[in-house]
């Protein structure tokens, strides 16, 4: 199992052992990444701290915990995630013969709003890309500033062309920028790999960036090397550079993030007629239900199709 951060233990009790066994299962059988395992661990430890027990908790403990989360004014989505972690933990206990019942079975998930993810219009993305490209052509700038501009352009072009997670983008290997193939291999969540196609603009931006790298970066295993502890560019550094480009493009900085560009990739594909399962594969979602947040786009497209082409559709008159 990948090493994860755990609170310091005074002693190893039954709850500790069951949490460890549960995390081992997630890692071995589901290929859960370290960040996922740490999130589950935090949620289970939070419940144990609040309820005073975990493995032998009952339904009243769970209800009291949810009330506590509401008193702490945690978002409904956060409450639902924590309840989901508990459900999976108790089902694991049942499968292992540790207990006969699931105390979360009769508990309803907190109601979540149907808020859609932030996204950008095609015009907004075009403005963003235009500014990123222009920054690479500013006369009289130093070599280091030009390299940074080329890196920012390559990151934005690549993110919008592929819809990669920011963690996947920052961790791309150097070979992703030097291959002549029109696609790259991406290592996603849980170690799952997938092929992602590249458009011409993204490939050209990558080649221009790689050609501008100084010789001492040639030995790096990363496509976007940096002096960070990981050796590659951090998500925070890219988010900062992205917001700077957005401001120059006249876009509100609070509307822009790497994740918003990922949403724009999916939204624009579906609006253009892409199949939902194809978008699922490109985004690297293990479950189609994760991709279904975008079904509102498909529903709107079908409505427009019927209104435009159905013989009985009411067409507005000149006085309507």
The 8 nearest C-alpha neighbors of each residue, nearest first, counted from 0:
[[1, 26, 23, 2, 27, 22, 33, 3],
 [2, 0, 33, 3, 32, 26, 36, 31],
 [3, 1, 0, 4, 33, 37, 36, 5],
 [4, 2, 37, 1, 5, 33, 36, 34],
 [3, 5, 37, 6, 2, 40, 41, 7],
 [6, 4, 3, 7, 40, 37, 41, 8],
 [7, 5, 8, 4, 44, 41, 40, 9],
 [6, 8, 5, 9, 10, 4, 11, 15],
 [7, 9, 10, 6, 11, 5, 15, 12],
 [10, 8, 7, 11, 12, 6, 15, 5],
 [9, 11, 8, 12, 15, 7, 13, 14],
 [10, 12, 15, 8, 13, 16, 9, 14],
 [13, 11, 15, 14, 10, 16, 17, 8],
 [14, 12, 16, 15, 17, 11, 54, 18],
 [13, 15, 17, 16, 12, 54, 18, 53],
 [16, 14, 18, 12, 13, 17, 11, 19],
 [15, 17, 13, 19, 14, 18, 20, 12],
 [16, 18, 20, 14, 19, 15, 21, 13],
 [19, 17, 21, 15, 20, 16, 14, 22],
 [18, 20, 16, 22, 17, 21, 23, 15],
 [21, 19, 17, 23, 18, 22, 16, 24],
 [22, 20, 18, 24, 23, 19, 17, 25],
 [21, 23, 25, 19, 24, 20, 18, 26],
 [22, 24, 20, 26, 21, 25, 0, 27],
 [25, 23, 21, 27, 22, 26, 28, 20],
 [26, 24, 22, 29, 23, 31, 28, 27],
 [25, 27, 30, 31, 23, 24, 0, 29],
 [28, 26, 24, 30, 25, 29, 23, 0],
 [29, 27, 24, 25, 30, 26, 31, 23],
 [30, 28, 25, 31, 26, 27, 189, 24],
 [29, 31, 189, 26, 27, 28, 25, 32],
 [30, 32, 189, 26, 29, 25, 35, 36],
 [33, 31, 189, 35, 34, 188, 36, 30],
 [32, 34, 36, 35, 1, 37, 3, 31],
 [35, 33, 37, 36, 32, 38, 3, 31],
 [36, 34, 38, 32, 33, 37, 31, 39],
 [37, 35, 33, 39, 38, 34, 40, 22],
 [36, 38, 40, 34, 35, 39, 3, 41],
 [37, 39, 35, 41, 40, 36, 34, 42],
 [40, 38, 36, 42, 37, 41, 84, 43],
 [39, 41, 37, 43, 38, 42, 44, 36],
 [42, 40, 44, 38, 39, 43, 45, 37],
 [43, 41, 45, 39, 44, 40, 81, 38],
 [44, 42, 46, 40, 45, 41, 39, 47],
 [43, 45, 47, 41, 46, 42, 40, 48],
 [46, 44, 42, 48, 43, 47, 41, 49],
 [45, 47, 49, 43, 44, 48, 50, 42],
 [48, 46, 52, 44, 53, 51, 50, 49],
 [47, 49, 45, 51, 46, 50, 44, 52],
 [48, 50, 46, 47, 51, 45, 64, 52],
 [51, 49, 47, 52, 46, 48, 60, 64],
 [50, 52, 47, 48, 49, 53, 46, 56],
 [53, 51, 47, 50, 56, 54, 55, 48],
 [52, 54, 47, 56, 55, 14, 46, 51],
 [55, 53, 14, 56, 52, 17, 13, 89],
 [54, 56, 53, 57, 52, 98, 14, 97],
 [57, 55, 53, 54, 60, 52, 58, 102],
 [56, 58, 102, 60, 59, 55, 61, 103],
 [59, 57, 102, 61, 60, 103, 62, 56],
 [60, 58, 62, 61, 57, 63, 56, 102],
 [59, 61, 63, 57, 58, 62, 56, 50],
 [60, 62, 64, 58, 59, 63, 65, 57],
 [63, 61, 59, 65, 64, 60, 58, 66],
 [62, 64, 66, 60, 61, 65, 59, 67],
 [65, 63, 67, 61, 66, 62, 60, 68],
 [66, 64, 68, 62, 67, 63, 61, 69],
 [67, 65, 63, 69, 64, 68, 70, 62],
 [66, 68, 64, 70, 65, 69, 63, 71],
 [69, 67, 65, 71, 70, 66, 73, 64],
 [68, 70, 72, 66, 71, 67, 73, 65],
 [71, 69, 67, 72, 68, 66, 73, 65],
 [70, 72, 68, 69, 73, 67, 66, 74],
 [73, 71, 69, 70, 74, 68, 67, 75],
 [72, 74, 71, 68, 69, 77, 75, 78],
 [75, 73, 77, 76, 78, 72, 69, 111],
 [76, 74, 78, 111, 77, 109, 79, 110],
 [75, 77, 79, 74, 78, 111, 80, 109],
 [78, 76, 80, 74, 79, 75, 73, 81],
 [77, 79, 75, 81, 80, 76, 82, 74],
 [78, 80, 76, 82, 77, 81, 108, 109],
 [81, 79, 83, 77, 82, 78, 76, 84],
 [80, 82, 84, 78, 83, 79, 42, 77],
 [83, 81, 85, 79, 84, 80, 86, 78],
 [82, 84, 86, 80, 81, 85, 79, 87],
 [85, 83, 81, 87, 82, 86, 39, 88],
 [84, 86, 88, 82, 83, 87, 89, 81],
 [87, 85, 83, 89, 88, 84, 103, 90],
 [86, 88, 90, 84, 85, 89, 91, 83],
 [87, 89, 85, 91, 86, 90, 84, 92],
 [88, 90, 92, 91, 86, 87, 101, 85],
 [91, 89, 93, 87, 92, 88, 86, 94],
 [90, 92, 94, 88, 89, 93, 87, 95],
 [91, 93, 89, 97, 95, 90, 94, 98],
 [92, 94, 90, 96, 98, 95, 91, 97],
 [95, 93, 91, 92, 96, 90, 97, 98],
 [96, 94, 92, 93, 97, 91, 98, 90],
 [95, 97, 93, 94, 98, 92, 99, 91],
 [98, 96, 92, 95, 93, 99, 94, 54],
 [97, 99, 93, 96, 100, 92, 95, 55],
 [100, 98, 93, 96, 97, 101, 92, 94],
 [99, 101, 98, 102, 93, 89, 90, 104],
 [100, 102, 103, 104, 89, 90, 99, 93],
 [103, 101, 58, 57, 104, 100, 105, 61],
 [104, 102, 106, 101, 105, 86, 58, 61],
 [105, 103, 101, 106, 102, 86, 107, 58],
 [106, 104, 103, 107, 102, 58, 101, 108],
 [107, 105, 103, 104, 108, 62, 58, 102],
 [108, 106, 109, 105, 104, 103, 110, 82],
 [107, 109, 79, 110, 106, 82, 78, 83],
 [110, 108, 79, 75, 111, 107, 78, 76],
 [111, 109, 108, 75, 112, 79, 76, 107],
 [112, 110, 75, 76, 109, 113, 79, 114],
 [111, 113, 114, 110, 75, 76, 115, 109],
 [112, 114, 115, 111, 292, 110, 116, 76],
 [115, 113, 112, 116, 111, 117, 292, 76],
 [114, 116, 113, 117, 292, 293, 118, 112],
 [117, 115, 118, 114, 262, 259, 292, 293],
 [118, 116, 259, 115, 119, 254, 262, 263],
 [117, 119, 263, 259, 262, 116, 260, 120],
 [120, 118, 263, 123, 124, 121, 117, 259],
 [119, 121, 123, 122, 124, 118, 263, 267],
 [120, 122, 124, 123, 125, 119, 267, 263],
 [121, 123, 125, 120, 124, 126, 119, 127],
 [124, 122, 120, 126, 125, 121, 119, 127],
 [125, 123, 127, 121, 126, 122, 128, 120],
 [124, 126, 122, 128, 127, 123, 129, 121],
 [127, 125, 129, 123, 124, 128, 248, 122],
 [126, 128, 124, 125, 130, 129, 248, 245],
 [129, 127, 131, 125, 130, 126, 132, 124],
 [128, 130, 126, 132, 127, 131, 125, 133],
 [129, 131, 133, 132, 127, 128, 248, 134],
 [132, 130, 128, 152, 134, 129, 133, 127],
 [133, 131, 129, 130, 134, 135, 128, 152],
 [132, 134, 130, 136, 135, 131, 129, 137],
 [135, 133, 131, 136, 132, 137, 148, 130],
 [136, 134, 148, 133, 132, 149, 137, 145],
 [135, 137, 133, 134, 138, 132, 145, 140],
 [136, 138, 134, 135, 140, 133, 139, 145],
 [139, 137, 140, 136, 135, 141, 134, 145],
 [138, 140, 141, 137, 136, 142, 145, 144],
 [141, 139, 138, 144, 145, 137, 142, 143],
 [140, 142, 144, 143, 145, 139, 146, 138],
 [141, 143, 145, 144, 146, 140, 211, 147],
 [144, 142, 146, 145, 141, 147, 140, 148],
 [145, 143, 147, 141, 146, 142, 148, 140],
 [144, 146, 148, 142, 147, 143, 135, 149],
 [147, 145, 149, 143, 144, 148, 150, 211],
 [146, 148, 150, 144, 145, 149, 151, 143],
 [147, 149, 145, 151, 135, 150, 146, 134],
 [150, 148, 146, 152, 208, 147, 151, 135],
 [151, 149, 147, 153, 148, 152, 208, 146],
 [152, 150, 148, 154, 153, 149, 147, 155],
 [151, 153, 131, 149, 155, 150, 154, 156],
 [152, 154, 204, 150, 156, 205, 151, 155],
 [155, 153, 151, 157, 152, 156, 158, 150],
 [154, 156, 158, 152, 157, 153, 159, 151],
 [157, 155, 201, 153, 159, 154, 158, 152],
 [156, 158, 160, 154, 201, 155, 159, 153],
 [159, 157, 155, 162, 161, 160, 156, 163],
 [158, 160, 156, 264, 157, 161, 162, 260],
 [161, 159, 157, 158, 156, 162, 197, 198],
 [160, 162, 158, 163, 159, 157, 195, 197],
 [161, 163, 261, 158, 264, 159, 282, 160],
 [164, 162, 161, 158, 168, 167, 165, 261],
 [163, 165, 167, 166, 168, 162, 261, 258],
 [164, 166, 168, 167, 169, 163, 257, 234],
 [165, 167, 169, 164, 168, 170, 234, 163],
 [168, 166, 164, 170, 165, 169, 163, 171],
 [167, 169, 165, 166, 170, 171, 163, 164],
 [168, 170, 166, 167, 232, 171, 165, 233],
 [171, 169, 167, 168, 166, 172, 221, 231],
 [170, 172, 168, 222, 169, 221, 167, 175],
 [173, 171, 221, 222, 174, 175, 220, 170],
 [172, 174, 222, 221, 220, 175, 176, 171],
 [175, 173, 177, 176, 172, 178, 222, 220],
 [176, 174, 173, 172, 177, 183, 178, 171],
 [177, 175, 174, 205, 173, 178, 206, 222],
 [176, 178, 174, 175, 179, 206, 173, 209],
 [179, 177, 180, 176, 175, 174, 183, 181],
 [178, 180, 177, 181, 176, 182, 202, 175],
 [179, 181, 178, 182, 183, 197, 177, 196],
 [182, 180, 197, 196, 179, 183, 198, 202],
 [183, 181, 196, 197, 195, 180, 194, 184],
 [184, 182, 195, 194, 175, 185, 196, 181],
 [183, 185, 194, 193, 195, 192, 186, 182],
 [186, 184, 193, 192, 187, 183, 194, 167],
 [187, 185, 192, 190, 191, 193, 184, 167],
 [188, 186, 191, 190, 192, 185, 167, 189],
 [189, 187, 190, 191, 32, 186, 31, 283],
 [188, 190, 30, 31, 32, 191, 187, 29],
 [189, 191, 188, 187, 186, 192, 30, 32],
 [192, 190, 187, 189, 186, 188, 193, 30],
 [193, 191, 186, 185, 187, 190, 184, 194],
 [192, 194, 185, 184, 195, 191, 186, 283],
 [195, 193, 184, 183, 185, 182, 196, 192],
 [194, 196, 182, 183, 281, 184, 193, 161],
 [197, 195, 182, 181, 183, 194, 198, 161],
 [198, 196, 182, 181, 201, 160, 202, 195],
 [197, 199, 201, 200, 202, 160, 196, 181],
 [198, 200, 202, 201, 203, 197, 181, 204],
 [201, 199, 203, 202, 198, 204, 156, 197],
 [200, 202, 156, 204, 157, 199, 203, 198],
 [203, 201, 205, 199, 204, 200, 206, 198],
 [202, 204, 206, 200, 205, 201, 199, 207],
 [205, 203, 153, 201, 207, 202, 206, 200],
 [206, 204, 202, 208, 153, 203, 207, 176],
 [205, 207, 209, 203, 208, 204, 210, 202],
 [208, 206, 204, 210, 205, 209, 203, 211],
 [207, 209, 149, 205, 211, 206, 210, 150],
 [210, 208, 206, 212, 211, 207, 205, 176],
 [211, 209, 207, 208, 212, 206, 213, 205],
 [210, 212, 208, 209, 146, 207, 213, 149],
 [211, 213, 209, 210, 216, 214, 208, 146],
 [212, 214, 215, 216, 211, 217, 210, 209],
 [215, 213, 217, 216, 212, 218, 211, 210],
 [216, 214, 217, 213, 218, 219, 212, 224],
 [217, 215, 214, 218, 219, 213, 212, 224],
 [216, 218, 214, 215, 219, 213, 212, 220],
 [217, 219, 216, 220, 215, 214, 221, 173],
 [220, 218, 221, 216, 217, 224, 173, 222],
 [219, 221, 173, 172, 218, 222, 224, 174],
 [222, 220, 172, 173, 224, 219, 223, 231],
 [221, 223, 173, 172, 171, 224, 176, 220],
 [222, 224, 221, 231, 232, 169, 225, 171],
 [225, 223, 231, 221, 232, 230, 222, 219],
 [226, 224, 231, 232, 230, 227, 223, 233],
 [225, 227, 230, 228, 231, 224, 232, 229],
 [228, 226, 230, 229, 225, 231, 232, 233],
 [227, 229, 230, 226, 231, 225, 233, 232],
 [230, 228, 227, 231, 226, 232, 225, 233],
 [229, 231, 227, 225, 228, 226, 224, 232],
 [232, 230, 224, 225, 229, 223, 221, 227],
 [231, 233, 225, 223, 169, 224, 236, 234],
 [234, 232, 236, 235, 231, 169, 237, 227],
 [233, 235, 237, 236, 238, 165, 232, 169],
 [236, 234, 238, 233, 237, 239, 232, 240],
 [237, 235, 239, 233, 238, 234, 240, 232],
 [236, 238, 240, 234, 239, 235, 241, 233],
 [237, 239, 241, 235, 236, 240, 256, 234],
 [238, 240, 236, 237, 242, 241, 235, 243],
 [241, 239, 237, 243, 242, 238, 236, 244],
 [240, 242, 238, 244, 243, 239, 237, 245],
 [241, 243, 245, 252, 239, 244, 240, 246],
 [242, 244, 240, 246, 241, 245, 239, 247],
 [245, 243, 247, 241, 242, 246, 248, 131],
 [246, 244, 242, 248, 250, 243, 247, 127],
 [247, 245, 249, 243, 248, 250, 244, 252],
 [246, 248, 244, 249, 245, 243, 130, 250],
 [249, 247, 245, 246, 250, 127, 126, 130],
 [248, 250, 246, 247, 245, 251, 126, 127],
 [251, 249, 245, 246, 248, 252, 254, 247],
 [250, 252, 253, 254, 246, 249, 245, 255],
 [251, 253, 242, 254, 255, 246, 245, 250],
 [252, 254, 251, 255, 256, 242, 250, 245],
 [255, 253, 252, 251, 256, 117, 250, 259],
 [254, 256, 252, 253, 259, 242, 257, 245],
 [255, 257, 259, 258, 238, 260, 254, 241],
 [256, 258, 260, 259, 165, 238, 261, 255],
 [259, 257, 261, 256, 260, 262, 165, 164],
 [260, 258, 262, 256, 118, 261, 257, 117],
 [259, 261, 263, 257, 262, 258, 159, 264],
 [262, 260, 162, 258, 264, 259, 263, 163],
 [263, 261, 259, 265, 260, 264, 118, 266],
 [262, 264, 260, 266, 118, 261, 265, 119],
 [263, 265, 261, 262, 162, 159, 267, 266],
 [266, 264, 268, 262, 263, 267, 269, 278],
 [267, 265, 263, 269, 268, 264, 262, 270],
 [266, 268, 270, 269, 264, 265, 263, 271],
 [269, 267, 271, 265, 273, 270, 266, 264],
 [270, 268, 273, 272, 271, 266, 267, 265],
 [271, 269, 267, 268, 272, 266, 296, 300],
 [270, 272, 268, 269, 273, 267, 266, 300],
 [271, 273, 269, 270, 274, 268, 297, 300],
 [274, 272, 269, 268, 271, 275, 277, 278],
 [273, 275, 277, 276, 278, 272, 269, 268],
 [276, 274, 278, 277, 279, 273, 269, 290],
 [277, 275, 279, 278, 274, 280, 287, 290],
 [276, 278, 280, 274, 279, 275, 281, 273],
 [277, 279, 281, 275, 276, 280, 282, 274],
 [278, 280, 276, 282, 277, 284, 281, 290],
 [281, 279, 283, 277, 278, 282, 276, 284],
 [280, 282, 278, 283, 279, 277, 195, 162],
 [283, 281, 279, 280, 284, 278, 162, 163],
 [282, 284, 280, 281, 279, 285, 187, 193],
 [285, 283, 279, 286, 282, 280, 289, 287],
 [284, 286, 283, 287, 279, 289, 280, 188],
 [287, 285, 288, 284, 289, 290, 279, 283],
 [286, 288, 290, 289, 279, 291, 284, 285],
 [289, 287, 291, 286, 290, 292, 284, 285],
 [290, 288, 287, 291, 286, 292, 284, 285],
 [291, 289, 287, 288, 292, 279, 293, 284],
 [292, 290, 288, 293, 294, 289, 287, 275],
 [291, 293, 290, 294, 289, 115, 295, 288],
 [292, 294, 291, 295, 296, 290, 266, 297],
 [295, 293, 297, 291, 296, 292, 298, 290],
 [296, 294, 298, 293, 297, 299, 292, 291],
 [295, 297, 294, 299, 298, 293, 300, 270],
 [296, 298, 294, 300, 295, 299, 301, 269],
 [299, 297, 295, 301, 296, 300, 302, 294],
 [298, 300, 302, 296, 301, 297, 295, 303],
 [299, 301, 297, 303, 302, 298, 304, 296],
 [302, 300, 304, 298, 303, 299, 297, 305],
 [303, 301, 299, 305, 304, 300, 306, 298],
 [302, 304, 306, 300, 301, 305, 307, 299],
 [303, 305, 301, 307, 302, 306, 308, 300],
 [306, 304, 309, 302, 308, 307, 303, 301],
 [305, 307, 303, 312, 304, 308, 309, 302],
 [308, 306, 304, 305, 303, 309, 312, 314],
 [307, 309, 305, 306, 304, 310, 312, 303],
 [308, 310, 305, 312, 311, 306, 307, 304],
 [311, 309, 312, 308, 313, 307, 306, 305],
 [312, 310, 309, 313, 306, 308, 314, 305],
 [311, 313, 309, 306, 310, 314, 305, 307],
 [314, 312, 311, 315, 306, 310, 309, 316],
 [313, 315, 312, 316, 306, 307, 311, 319],
 [316, 314, 319, 313, 317, 318, 312, 306],
 [315, 317, 319, 318, 314, 313, 312, 306],
 [316, 318, 319, 315, 314, 313, 312, 307],
 [317, 319, 316, 315, 314, 313, 312, 306],
 [318, 316, 317, 315, 314, 313, 312, 306]]
